[in-house]
Each structure stands twice: as C-alpha cells, then as structure tokens.
Amino acid sequence: MIEGVSSITGGVAALCIVAAALVVTEGIITRKVFGLSAIWQIEASVFLLIFATFVGAPFVQKSEHHLNVDLVLVHLSPKTREVVLIVVSIITCILAGILAWFAWPMWWEAAIRNDHSYSLWGPPLWIPYFFIPFGMSLLLFQYIVHIIKKINSLKKSKLIEKTTRFELKDIKISKADSGPKK
C-alpha cells in the first residue's frame, strides 16, 4: 500500500514540477509581454516545488534513485555493504520521523488559526504546510518498507555481489550525438 501511494505521489510530484515551470513561464510572459503585474505566480510555483520536494521524496526512495555517496561503499563486501545501507536507512527513517513529528503541529496550528500568506494573493498557509509532514510521514513509512526488504534480502543472502560506479566521465558520446555537422 505504501509503495502504491508513493508511486501516485511521485507522479503528481513530477506533474507539479512541470506545472511550476509553466506557471513561472506564464508569469514572465504576463509581465514582459503584456506589462501586467503577476501576484500569484511565484508563490504558486514555490508551493508546487515544496510539494514535489517533500511528497516526491518517498517515490525517489521507493525506486532507489536518490543520490548516493559511494566512495567507501563500493569497496565493501556485499554483506557489509547491505548492513551499512540498513544502518543508514534506519538513521534516515528516524530523521524523517522527527521532521514529521514536528511538522504536523505546525500544519495544524496554521489550519486552526487560518493563517494566510502576506502576499497580495494571500493563499492559506495550511496547504503548503501540509506537504511537509505528509511527505515526511510517507517517507518514514517508505523507509520502513525498504528496511524490511533489505533485512529480508540479507537473511536470504540475496545480495548484489558487485556494485558498479557511474560517473559522468564514463558516458561515451559518439560523433553522431555531438550536434550539427560542420
């Protein structure tokens, strides 16, 4: 269930990034071409990007597409590497739980007080404030699923024997891919 919700929110987060780009583009066109004031575009794009960041994080964790610093990790034995990844996942899970724990009251207070932004547009702040605890709670649960899977694969000895490093310098670009011919 958590992985399904993470997939859905990941797709919505991707759409929010596209929507934020469109909103900013519309704001620029409105201001530069028509000379009109844009009072909502920047704030709306920030709200969309907050959603994409916090609510999109569980999808990134689910697909294991997050950035890793693997300077030491690639040189460890498969079993040691899995243990290290489990420990790091537990620490990250705890941090997501702490963020969620403190963000839920912040959202609740903004909703109860009916706080609004100080901009001319003045949207209610409970909306973007909700994205933080919701995303961190979902990330917490996604990490729990991830940790359980890692522990089970460690118990069953289903380990990836060799890790491969990927660096930008390893990408080979042929002459056909390098742009227009001269």
Beta strands, then each sheet from edge to edge (+ up, - down):
end
